[in-house]
Amino acid sequence: MAPAAPFPRRLLLSLLLGVLVVAVVAAADVESSAGGGGGRRHSPRRTRYSRVFSFGDSLTDTGNAAILPATAGGPFTRPPYGMTFYHHPTGRASDGRLVIDFLVKALGLPEPTPYLAGKTAADFRRGVNFAVGGATALDPAFLKSRGMTSSVPVSLSNETRWFQDVLQLLGASAHEKHTIAASSIFYFGEIGFNDYSFALSAGNGTVDVAASLVPDIIAVIRSAVTAVIAAGARTVVVAGMIPIGCEPEMLALFPGGAGNYYDPASGCITRFNDLAELHNRELQRALHELRRAHPGATAVRYADLYGPVAAAVASPKEYGFGSSPLAACCGSGGEPYNFNANFTGFCATPGSTVCADGPSSSVSWDGIHYTEATNKLVARAILTRPTLAEPVTTGSISMTPFSPHLVAAAAALLGLLATAVAGGGTGAYTRVFSFGDSLTDTGNALHLPSTGGGGGPASRPPYGETFFRRPTGRASDGRLAVDFIVEALRLRHPAPYLAAGGETAAEFRHGVNFAVGGSTALPPEFYEGRGLKPFVPVSLANQTAWFDKVLQILGSSDHGRRKIMASSLFIVGEIGVNDYLVSLVGNLTVGEVETSVVPHIVAAIRSTVNEVIAAGATTVVFCVRVT
């Protein structure tokens, strides 16, 4: 970080608010909406969303398939479906609530009307669910051209057209339609599983045909998201693929032999899960491109379904499930999957029974769909990450008013770390990955030629005199905040990225500090295009790219990399003060900085956090500087 200078307080508050609004989700509201712990109920959290528009297949459908002629009267319309919460069938393919139900409840929004159950504007004004059980991402005609037949004549493009029809019904003018879309949250539930299922059946369990569909499926999802953004959507959440290889249906239909057919840790079909991971990588790449295409205007978020389900299957007792996570609760056939490959005794048909311990002990409800307990787990994972934060209007910095409740929520987030430390053990973290500028840099600037190449002030006494008794590259007389956090968590100090050499896993296995003194949140090109020059040629995007490189070195597989991410603490140190100094020294006014720089800084921080979350991070801490 460059030498300190007087700073406009309202400018710092703008950045603080932008970061906090992205980061903070009230944990108490998540628990109460999910029906978790204790007898005391909390009212749902208030948001600026007015409604939900949702899309997908049976994991999101709350009643459309029960009305569609092709699927009406299916098993999900009969008991024991709906037994846990509603106590009667509702058209949901579960014993109770779905992920979308928990999300809507947590956001304090009305339950969306199944599209096929409504007719008038009054039916749809409070939100619409377009998802249909059995729907595919790809059009039936496309699948037919590949030798596959869809049993349900509905695809994602149909659902998107239904949305356009509803928007026409709700809004009389273009402005009114745009306002409706902007005040709504759009949730794209998992879509594509049915396409892959058809392809796997057509290929007798080989993944080549299914893998060939990935680019087309991702393109269709991207097209649907682009369509709602064009309509005015400001917040879009897109769910990834579930672990296909852990589905009891798939395990029963495609039994394997020796070798690595089954994952030894979970018992799931490895190559099917590899297909799901491929889908999720490509989906996240597409969403990243959409974020870059619509900077600041629209929040496009990825919701991880794969991680929570895979974790529950691998360690069921840790998540409150029984000892047979790969067995359907409702069905027939017995161990190991309680699912007959010929579909006889399918849930709600003659010969089927419900597991003796009840649905809450099972991950899978009927071999294809999840129990309410699993849906609750997935919803909590989505809600406790910065995915469904309230909308932020970044075009002119008209953000949520500064509130003590927001500060308290941020403090509570940091309190989670204190709780982990208070336990006195090693905790859940095995390493720290940190980002930022000189307030977090523990040595990188010493190795960057533009900061002195070892000859900068931080490399000479009296820097470091208080604790280390010598200069260490830290811009302080002693330790930094990241040092105290690492020591409190009883972890090893992360290696400065530029000091480690950057080639071997051994250098990075115990954590990495990517922060560089003088670094900006925005890339040098942003300033050079405005006739300004940053202090150093390193931005947050560079640090994120270094992190991606390190992760590839540390993990040889997606599964290995996700385990590393899940066991790491991510600290995004203060970043942005150098951007403001460069801008103000370059004679930009405070007003110009607020309107043309702050939104981009918040978007850059948001992008980095999204990337580490997408890679598997479960704990991310922000640090902000207020003077």
C-alpha positions in Angstrom: 0.0 0.0 0.0 1.3 3.5 -0.8 1.9 6.1 2.0 -1.2 7.0 3.9 -3.2 10.1 2.9 -6.3 11.8 4.2 -9.3 9.9 2.9 -12.9 10.9 2.2 -14.9 8.9 4.8 -18.0 8.5 2.6 -15.8 7.0 -0.1 -14.6 4.3 2.3 -18.1 3.7 3.5 -19.2 3.1 -0.1 -16.6 0.3 -0.5 -17.3 -1.1 2.9 -21.0 -1.3 2.1 -20.4 -2.9 -1.2 -18.3 -5.6 0.3 -20.5 -6.3 3.2 -23.7 -6.5 1.1 -21.9 -9.1 -1.0 -20.6 -11.0 2.0 -23.1 -11.1 4.8 -26.0 -13.5 5.1 -27.6 -13.8 8.5 -27.1 -17.3 9.8 -30.0 -17.2 12.2 -32.4 -16.5 9.4 -31.0 -19.4 7.4 -31.5 -21.7 10.4 -35.1 -20.6 11.1 -36.2 -20.7 7.5 -34.7 -24.2 7.1 -36.6 -25.3 10.2 -33.3 -25.8 12.1 -32.7 -26.1 15.8 -34.5 -24.8 18.8 -38.1 -24.0 19.4 -37.9 -20.2 18.9 -38.9 -19.0 15.5 -37.4 -16.0 13.8 -39.3 -14.0 11.1 -37.9 -14.4 7.6 -35.2 -11.9 6.6 -36.5 -8.9 4.6 -35.0 -8.4 1.2 -35.7 -6.0 -1.7 -36.8 -8.9 -3.9 -40.5 -9.0 -4.6 -40.8 -12.5 -6.1 -39.0 -15.5 -7.4 -38.9 -16.8 -11.0 -37.6 -20.4 -11.0 -36.7 -22.9 -13.8 -35.5 -26.5 -13.9 -36.6 -30.1 -13.6 -38.1 -32.2 -10.9 -35.6 -31.0 -8.3 -37.3 -27.6 -8.5 -40.8 -28.4 -9.8 -43.5 -27.6 -7.2 -46.5 -28.8 -9.2 -46.2 -28.4 -12.9 -45.6 -32.1 -13.7 -48.7 -33.0 -11.8 -50.7 -30.9 -14.3 -48.8 -31.6 -17.6 -50.7 -34.4 -19.4 -47.6 -36.4 -20.2 -46.8 -36.7 -16.5 -50.1 -36.1 -14.6 -50.9 -38.9 -12.2 -47.3 -40.0 -11.8 -46.0 -41.6 -8.6 -45.2 -38.2 -7.1 -48.9 -37.3 -7.0 -49.6 -40.2 -4.6 -48.6 -40.9 -1.0 -46.0 -41.3 0.6 -44.8 -38.2 -1.4 -45.2 -35.1 0.7 -45.4 -37.1 3.9 -42.8 -35.2 5.9 -43.9 -31.5 5.8 -47.1 -31.1 3.8 -48.5 -34.5 5.0 -50.0 -35.0 1.5 -48.7 -35.1 -2.1 -48.1 -31.7 -3.6 -46.5 -32.6 -6.9 -43.0 -32.3 -5.4 -40.7 -35.2 -6.1 -39.7 -35.6 -2.4 -41.1 -36.5 1.0 -41.3 -32.8 1.8 -39.8 -29.5 0.7 -37.4 -28.8 -2.1 -34.4 -26.5 -2.2 -36.5 -23.7 -3.8 -38.9 -23.9 -0.9 -36.2 -23.3 1.6 -34.7 -20.5 -0.5 -38.0 -18.7 -0.9 -38.8 -19.0 2.9 -35.4 -17.7 3.9 -35.8 -14.7 1.6 -39.2 -13.9 3.1 -40.9 -14.2 -0.3 -44.2 -15.7 -1.4 -44.3 -19.2 -2.7 -44.2 -19.0 -6.6 -47.2 -20.3 -8.5 -46.5 -23.4 -10.7 -46.8 -22.0 -14.2 -49.3 -24.5 -15.4 -51.5 -23.8 -12.3 -52.0 -20.1 -13.2 -53.8 -18.2 -15.9 -54.1 -14.5 -15.0 -51.7 -11.7 -13.9 -53.0 -12.1 -10.4 -51.9 -15.7 -10.4 -48.3 -14.8 -11.3 -47.7 -11.4 -9.7 -46.1 -13.0 -6.6 -43.7 -15.2 -8.5 -43.8 -18.2 -10.9 -42.1 -21.6 -10.9 -41.6 -22.8 -14.5 -39.7 -26.0 -13.6 -41.2 -29.3 -14.8 -40.3 -32.7 -13.6 -38.7 -34.6 -16.4 -37.7 -31.5 -18.4 -34.5 -31.5 -20.3 -32.0 -28.7 -21.0 -32.0 -29.5 -24.7 -35.1 -29.5 -27.0 -36.7 -32.9 -27.7 -36.0 -32.5 -31.4 -32.3 -32.0 -30.7 -32.2 -35.1 -28.5 -34.1 -37.1 -31.2 -31.5 -36.1 -33.8 -28.9 -37.8 -31.5 -31.0 -41.0 -31.1 -32.5 -40.1 -27.8 -36.2 -39.8 -26.8 -37.4 -37.5 -24.1 -40.5 -38.7 -22.2 -41.5 -35.1 -21.3 -42.0 -32.6 -24.1 -40.6 -29.6 -22.1 -37.1 -28.1 -22.3 -35.4 -25.1 -20.8 -36.3 -23.1 -23.9 -40.0 -23.8 -23.3 -39.7 -22.6 -19.8 -37.9 -19.4 -20.9 -40.7 -18.7 -23.4 -43.3 -19.2 -20.6 -41.4 -16.6 -18.6 -41.6 -14.2 -21.5 -45.3 -14.8 -21.8 -45.8 -14.1 -18.0 -43.7 -10.9 -18.3 -46.0 -9.7 -21.1 -49.0 -10.5 -18.9 -47.6 -8.7 -15.9 -46.2 -5.6 -17.5 -48.1 -3.2 -19.8 -45.0 -1.3 -20.9 -41.3 -2.0 -21.4 -40.4 0.0 -18.3 -42.9 -1.9 -16.2 -41.6 -5.3 -17.4 -38.0 -4.2 -16.7 -39.0 -3.0 -13.2 -40.6 -6.4 -12.5 -37.5 -8.3 -13.6 -35.2 -6.0 -11.7 -37.1 -6.6 -8.5 -37.2 -10.4 -8.8 -34.6 -13.1 -8.1 -34.2 -15.7 -10.8 -33.3 -19.2 -9.8 -32.2 -21.8 -12.4 -32.3 -25.1 -10.6 -30.3 -28.1 -11.8 -31.1 -28.8 -15.4 -29.4 -31.3 -17.7 -29.5 -34.4 -15.5 -32.3 -35.9 -17.7 -30.3 -35.2 -20.9 -27.3 -37.0 -19.5 -29.4 -39.9 -18.2 -30.8 -40.5 -21.7 -27.3 -40.3 -23.2 -25.9 -42.7 -20.6 -28.7 -45.2 -21.3 -28.1 -44.8 -25.1 -24.4 -45.5 -24.6 -24.9 -48.4 -22.2 -23.2 -46.6 -19.4 -20.3 -45.1 -21.4 -19.9 -41.4 -20.9 -18.7 -40.4 -24.4 -22.2 -39.6 -25.7 -23.2 -37.8 -22.6 -20.0 -35.8 -22.4 -20.5 -34.7 -26.0 -23.7 -33.0 -24.9 -22.0 -30.8 -22.3 -21.2 -27.8 -24.6 -24.8 -27.8 -26.0 -26.4 -28.0 -22.5 -24.1 -25.2 -21.2 -25.0 -23.1 -24.2 -28.7 -23.5 -23.6 -28.3 -22.5 -19.9 -26.2 -19.5 -20.9 -28.9 -18.5 -23.5 -31.6 -18.7 -20.9 -29.7 -16.7 -18.4 -28.9 -14.1 -21.1 -32.6 -13.9 -21.9 -33.6 -13.0 -18.4 -30.7 -10.5 -18.1 -31.9 -8.8 -21.3 -35.4 -8.6 -19.7 -33.9 -6.7 -16.8 -32.9 -9.3 -14.2 -30.5 -8.0 -11.6 -29.9 -11.2 -9.6 -29.6 -14.6 -11.2 -28.6 -17.8 -9.3 -27.7 -20.8 -11.4 -27.4 -24.3 -9.8 -24.8 -26.8 -10.9 -25.1 -30.5 -11.6 -25.6 -33.0 -8.8 -23.2 -36.0 -8.3 -24.7 -38.2 -11.0 -22.7 -41.2 -9.9 -24.2 -41.2 -6.4 -27.8 -41.6 -7.6 -29.2 -45.0 -6.5 -31.0 -45.2 -9.9 -27.7 -44.9 -11.7 -25.9 -47.3 -9.4 -28.7 -49.9 -9.9 -28.9 -49.4 -13.7 -25.2 -49.4 -14.4 -23.4 -51.9 -12.0 -19.7 -52.0 -12.6 -16.7 -54.3 -12.1 -13.3 -54.0 -10.6 -10.8 -51.2 -10.9 -11.7 -47.6 -10.2 -15.3 -47.9 -11.4 -16.5 -46.9 -8.0 -15.0 -44.2 -5.9 -13.5 -45.9 -2.8 -14.4 -43.1 -0.5 -18.1 -42.9 -1.4 -19.1 -45.9 -3.5 -20.3 -43.6 -6.3 -19.6 -44.3 -10.0 -16.4 -42.3 -10.6 -16.9 -41.6 -14.3 -20.4 -40.4 -13.9 -19.3 -38.0 -11.2 -16.5 -36.9 -13.5 -19.2 -36.0 -16.1 -21.0 -33.9 -13.5 -17.8 -32.1 -12.5 -17.1 -31.4 -16.2 -20.6 -29.9 -16.5 -19.9 -27.8 -13.4 -16.6 -26.5 -14.6 -18.0 -25.5 -18.0 -21.0 -23.9 -16.3 -18.9 -21.8 -14.0 -16.8 -20.7 -16.9 -19.9 -19.6 -18.8 -21.2 -17.7 -15.8 -17.8 -16.0 -15.3 -18.0 -14.9 -18.9 -21.5 -13.6 -18.3 -20.3 -11.6 -15.3 -17.6 -10.0 -17.4 -20.2 -9.2 -20.1 -22.5 -7.5 -17.6 -20.1 -5.9 -15.0 -21.9 -4.3 -12.1 -25.4 -4.3 -13.6 -26.3 -8.0 -12.9 -25.2 -10.4 -10.2 -24.9 -13.9 -11.7 -24.2 -16.5 -9.1 -23.3 -20.2 -9.1 -25.1 -22.4 -6.6 -23.2 -25.6 -5.7 -25.4 -28.7 -5.4 -22.6 -31.2 -6.0 -20.5 -30.4 -3.0 -23.1 -30.7 -0.2 -24.6 -33.9 -1.6 -21.2 -35.5 -2.2 -20.1 -34.6 1.3 -23.2 -36.1 2.8 -22.7 -39.4 0.9 -19.0 -39.6 1.8 -19.6 -38.8 5.5 -23.3 -39.4 6.3 -23.1 -39.4 10.0 -21.4 -36.0 10.1 -24.5 -34.6 8.4 -27.1 -36.5 10.4 -27.8 -39.3 7.9 -27.8 -43.1 8.4 -25.2 -45.6 7.3 -26.7 -46.3 3.8 -26.4 -43.0 2.0 -26.6 -44.7 -1.4 -29.9 -46.4 -0.7 -33.3 -45.0 -1.6 -35.6 -44.5 1.4 -38.8 -45.2 -0.6 -38.7 -48.1 -3.0 -37.9 -51.8 -3.1 -35.1 -54.1 -3.8 -33.2 -54.0 -0.6 -29.5 -53.5 -0.2 -27.4 -51.9 -1.4 -29.5 -49.3 -3.3 -33.2 -50.3 -2.6 -33.9 -49.6 -6.3 -34.9 -52.1 -8.9 -33.3 -51.6 -12.3 -36.6 -52.5 -14.0 -38.4 -49.9 -11.9 -40.7 -52.3 -10.3 -41.6 -51.3 -6.8 -40.7 -47.7 -7.4 -41.8 -45.4 -4.7 -45.6 -45.0 -4.4 -46.2 -48.1 -6.6 -47.2 -51.6 -5.3 -44.4 -53.3 -3.4 -42.6 -50.2 -2.3 -42.0 -49.3 1.3 -40.6 -46.3 3.3 -37.4 -46.8 5.2 -37.9 -47.7 8.9 -35.8 -44.9 10.2 -37.8 -42.3 8.2 -36.8 -40.1 5.3 -34.7 -37.8 7.5 -32.1 -40.5 7.8 -31.7 -40.9 4.0 -30.0 -38.8 1.4 -32.1 -40.1 -1.5 -35.9 -40.2 -1.2 -36.9 -42.4 -4.2 -33.5 -43.2 -5.8 -33.8 -40.2 -8.2 -34.8 -37.3 -6.0 -33.6 -36.1 -2.6 -35.3 -36.2 0.8 -36.3 -32.9 2.5 -33.3 -33.4 4.8 -30.9 -33.3 1.9 -32.7 -30.4 0.3 -32.4 -28.5 3.5 -28.7 -29.2 3.7 -28.2 -28.0 0.1 -30.3 -24.9 0.7 -28.3 -24.0 3.8 -25.1 -24.4 1.8 -26.4 -22.0 -0.8 -27.8 -19.5 1.7 -24.7 -19.3 3.9 -22.4 -18.4 1.0 -22.5 -14.9 -0.6 -25.0 -16.0 -3.2 -28.3 -14.6 -2.4 -27.2 -11.3 -0.8 -29.5 -8.4 -1.4 -29.2 -6.5 -4.8 -26.6 -3.8 -5.0 -27.2 -0.8 -7.3 -23.6 -0.1 -8.4 -24.2 2.2 -11.3 -24.4 5.3 -9.1 -23.6 3.8 -5.7 -27.1 3.9 -4.3 -26.4 1.0 -1.9 -28.2 -0.3 1.2 -28.2 2.3 4.0 -25.4 1.8 6.5 -26.9 -0.2 9.3 -25.7 -1.4 12.7 -27.4 -4.7 11.9 -25.1 -5.1 8.9 -22.1 -4.3 11.0 -23.3 -6.8 13.6 -23.7 -9.5 11.0 -20.1 -8.8 9.8 -18.9 -9.1 13.4 -20.8 -12.3 13.7 -19.1 -13.7 10.7 -15.7 -12.9 12.2 -17.0 -14.4 15.5 -17.3 -17.8 13.8 -13.5 -17.8 13.6 -13.2 -16.9 17.3 -15.5 -19.8 18.1 -13.3 -22.2 16.2 -10.2 -20.8 18.0 -11.9 -21.1 21.4 -12.2 -24.8 21.0 -8.5 -25.0 21.6 -7.9 -27.6 18.9 -6.6 -27.4 15.4 -10.0 -26.6 14.0 -11.4 -27.3 10.6 -8.7 -25.3 8.7 -5.4 -26.7 7.6 -4.0 -23.7 5.8 -4.7 -20.0 4.9 -4.8 -18.5 1.4 -4.7 -14.7 1.6 -5.0 -11.8 -0.8 -4.7 -8.0 -0.6 -2.2 -5.2 -0.5 0.5 -4.1 2.0 -1.8 -4.6 5.0 -1.6 -8.3 4.3 1.7 -8.7 2.3 4.2 -10.7 4.3 7.0 -10.6 1.8 5.9 -10.6 -1.8 6.7 -6.9 -2.5 10.3 -7.7 -1.7 10.5 -9.9 -4.7 8.7 -7.6 -7.1 11.1 -5.4 -9.1 8.7 -2.5 -9.3 8.6 -2.3 -5.5 12.3 -2.2 -5.1 13.3 -5.8 -5.8 14.4 -6.2 -2.2 15.5 -2.6 -1.7 12.2 -0.9 -0.6 11.7 0.7 2.8 10.0 -2.4 4.2 13.2 -4.3 3.7 15.2 -2.0 6.0 15.2 -1.2 9.7 13.3 0.0 11.7 10.6 -2.1 9.9 10.1 -5.4 11.9 11.8 -4.1 15.1 8.9 -4.9 17.5 8.4 -8.7 17.0 10.7 -10.1 14.4 13.7 -7.8 15.4 14.5 -7.5 11.7 12.8 -6.4 8.5 10.6 -9.2 6.9 8.9 -7.3 4.1 5.9 -6.5 6.3 4.9 -2.8 6.2 4.8 -2.6 10.0 7.1 -2.6 13.0 5.8 -6.1 13.7 3.1 -8.5 12.8 0.1 -8.0 10.5 -3.5 -9.0 11.1 -3.1 -12.1 9.0 -0.2 -13.2 11.3 -2.4 -13.0 14.3 -5.2 -14.9 12.6 -2.9 -17.6 11.5 -1.3 -17.9 15.0 -4.7 -17.9 16.7 -5.9 -20.8 14.5 -2.6 -22.6 15.2 -1.7 -22.8 11.5 1.6 -22.4 9.8 2.4 -19.0 8.3 1.5 -19.0 4.6 4.4 -18.7 2.2 4.6 -15.4 0.2 3.8 -16.5 -3.3 6.7 -14.7 -5.0 9.2 -15.8 -2.4 8.3 -19.5 -2.7 9.4 -20.0 -6.3 6.0 -21.2 -7.4 6.8 -24.6 -8.8 6.4 -27.3 -6.3 3.5 -28.5 -4.1 5.8 -28.6 -1.0 6.2 -24.9 -1.1 2.5 -24.2 -1.0 1.0 -27.1 1.0 0.7 -25.1 4.2 -0.8 -22.0 2.7 0.0 -19.1 0.4 -0.1 -15.4 0.8 -0.7 -13.7 -2.6 -1.0 -10.1 -1.2 1.4 -7.6 -2.7 2.2 -4.1 -1.2 0.9 -1.4 -3.5 -1.5 -3.8 -5.3 -4.8 -2.5 -6.7 -8.1 -4.2 -6.9 -8.4 -3.1 -10.6 -5.9 -4.1 -13.3 -3.3 -1.6 -14.5 -5.1 -1.3 -17.9 -8.1 0.2 -16.2 -5.9 3.2 -15.1 -3.6 3.4 -18.1 -6.7 3.8 -20.3 -7.6 6.9 -18.1 -4.1 8.3 -18.2 -3.2 7.1 -14.7 -0.5 4.9 -13.4 -0.8 2.4 -10.5 2.0 1.9 -8.0 2.7 -1.7 -9.0 1.7 -3.9 -11.9 -0.2 -6.3 -9.7 -4.0 -6.4 -9.2 -6.5 -8.7 -7.5 -7.0 -10.5 -10.8 -3.2 -11.3 -10.9 -3.4 -12.7 -7.3 -6.5 -14.8 -8.3 -4.6 -16.2 -11.3 -1.7 -17.1 -9.0 -4.1 -18.9 -6.7 -5.5 -20.9 -9.7 -2.0 -21.9 -10.6 -1.2 -23.0 -7.0 -4.4 -25.0 -6.8 -3.5 -26.9 -9.9 -0.1 -27.7 -8.4 -1.6 -28.9 -5.1 -4.5 -31.0 -6.5 -4.2 -33.6 -9.2 -8.0 -34.1 -9.5 -11.2 -32.1 -9.0 -11.9 -34.1 -5.9 -8.5 -33.5 -4.5 -8.7 -29.8 -5.2 -12.1 -29.5 -3.6 -10.9 -31.2 -0.5 -8.0 -28.7 -0.3 -10.4 -25.8 -0.7 -12.9 -27.0 1.8 -10.2 -27.3 4.5 -8.7 -23.9 3.9 -9.5 -20.4 5.3 -9.6 -17.6 2.7 -8.7 -14.1 3.8 -9.4 -11.2 1.4 -7.4 -8.5 3.1 -8.1 -4.8 2.5 -7.9 -4.0 -1.2 -8.9 -0.8 -3.0 -7.2 1.9 -1.1 -4.4 2.1 -3.7 -7.0 2.4 -6.4 -8.5 5.4 -4.6 -5.1 7.0 -4.1 -4.1 6.6 -7.7 -7.5 8.1 -8.8 -7.4 11.0 -6.4 -3.7 11.8 -7.0 -4.7 11.7 -10.7 -7.1 14.6 -10.1 -10.3 12.6 -10.2 -12.9 14.1 -7.9 -14.5 12.2 -5.1 -17.8 12.2 -7.1 -16.0 10.8 -10.1 -14.4 8.1 -8.0 -17.7 7.1 -6.4 -19.4 6.7 -9.8 -16.6 5.4 -12.0 -14.2 3.5 -9.7 -16.1 2.1 -6.7 -18.5 -0.1 -8.7 -15.6 -1.7 -10.5 -13.7 -2.3 -7.3 -16.7 -4.0 -5.6 -17.2 -6.1 -8.8 -13.5 -7.2 -8.8 -13.7 -8.3 -5.1 -17.0 -10.0 -5.8 -15.4 -11.8 -8.8 -12.5 -13.1 -6.8 -14.7 -14.4 -4.0 -17.0 -16.0 -6.5 -14.0 -17.8 -8.0 -12.7 -19.3 -4.8 -16.2 -20.3 -3.7 -16.8 -22.0 -7.1 -13.5 -23.8 -6.6 -14.8 -25.2 -3.3 -14.0 -22.6 -0.6 -16.3 -22.8 2.5 -15.0 -20.0 4.6 -14.1 -16.6 3.2 -13.3 -13.6 5.5 -13.2 -10.0 4.3 -11.1 -7.2 5.8 -12.0 -3.6 5.2 -10.2 -0.4 6.2 -12.1 2.5 7.8 -10.3 5.7 8.8 
